[in-house]
Amino acid sequence: MLLVIGSALLFAAVVLLPLTVIGLRRWLRQRGVAQLRPRSLAALEGRRVTLSGVAAPGPAGPITSGLAGAECVWHGHEVLRHYWPLNHDGGTVRERACDPIAEYGGEELFGLVAEGDRADGDRVFVDPGDAETRGAELCLKRVVGRPQPGVAAAADDLLPRVRGRISGVFRGETIEFEYREWVIRPGARLRVSGRVQLREGRVVLVAPEGGKLAIEHGVDAQPARIPPRRREAVALTVLFGACAAVGAVLVLVGLSLG
């Protein structure tokens, strides 16, 4: 009887072995993605993913923002023109209005690593060329007034640093220009949603087809939780080990008694 039960358990262990191997491989792949391991993410080429991590420098190292000169991994800015509108009679209306006349978002690759990993180690890269960035740090906000006849005005040293074309319909009477710049600094927590692409041996997150790459700045650290694949892998491993061990013992006992 012991020999029959032991043989049945060993047969069950043989059946469970490939399932256990598959479960372990799935869990290790899931863990590699969560830890932002490029090798694990390379297997997801073409698929959409959402990754959380810490901003790290790109292939060329840290960069400097165009207006404030702050060290960062990404920067963007806009210029607003404040003015007095004209009414239908040609006179001015004493109610301020403003128009954006220049906008820029950085296009340099930057890195994304798991919290606690080296910033210059293996990294997943982010291509922000077609991205929607939310919550980035406002590092500069400056208003420069229009020069008035006979009145000394502060020199507008920011205008030559503006990237991109300055355009728009300059309606009404200009009051002032407002400069705003946002940055993502190294070490900032980010959540990035996009499509996985392999580019010159690098794993890069890019905008999905027909959409934009989403970059959320300043996300809170997520509480640790046990992923489903880990529970599945542990359960299969324990079950396989129990069947193999108990079955082998029962077979040996059955053979010795027989």
C-alpha angles and dihedrals in degrees: 000000000000089000091054094048092046092049090050091052092049090050089051089051090053090052092047095048098081091041089052092050091049091048093050092048092050091050093047089050091049091048091049091054092048090050091048095242108173093214092057093045092048088068088062095058111156095016127113116246139173114218132184122204148112125296115250133178119278127239092289095047129243119344134208124240115246101235109025097030092229120159109247146137094237136016138179135177145185136200121216125197114211115201147159108253122228121241125222092270092058095255125118124264114223094226116100122236133177139201130195109242101175135024131178136177124187118252101191117118115251131188134250120201135172115264110273095023123117114271091220096046129089107326141183109228130221124213105207094181092111102023140133107220120198128190098007116164115269102224100169136030116165132164119206117192125222112261112260124209110267094002123109110236131193112262113255099230093162099065095075090053096055111115122213129030121311107224143150141103107291098215126175127355117327115236103175146323122246122205123199128180131185128195142186108216126206109273096029115139113245141181113205127189119190148102125299115240132175111223123176092331094314128112106231131183110221137173114284118243110282093007145066134261108253118220118183115192126208099017115170120250110266118238114253114260135174110255118228092241091057093053090049093048094047093048093050092046093050092046093047092047093048094049093047095046098043092041092052092049093049092048092050091047091047092050093048092050093045 
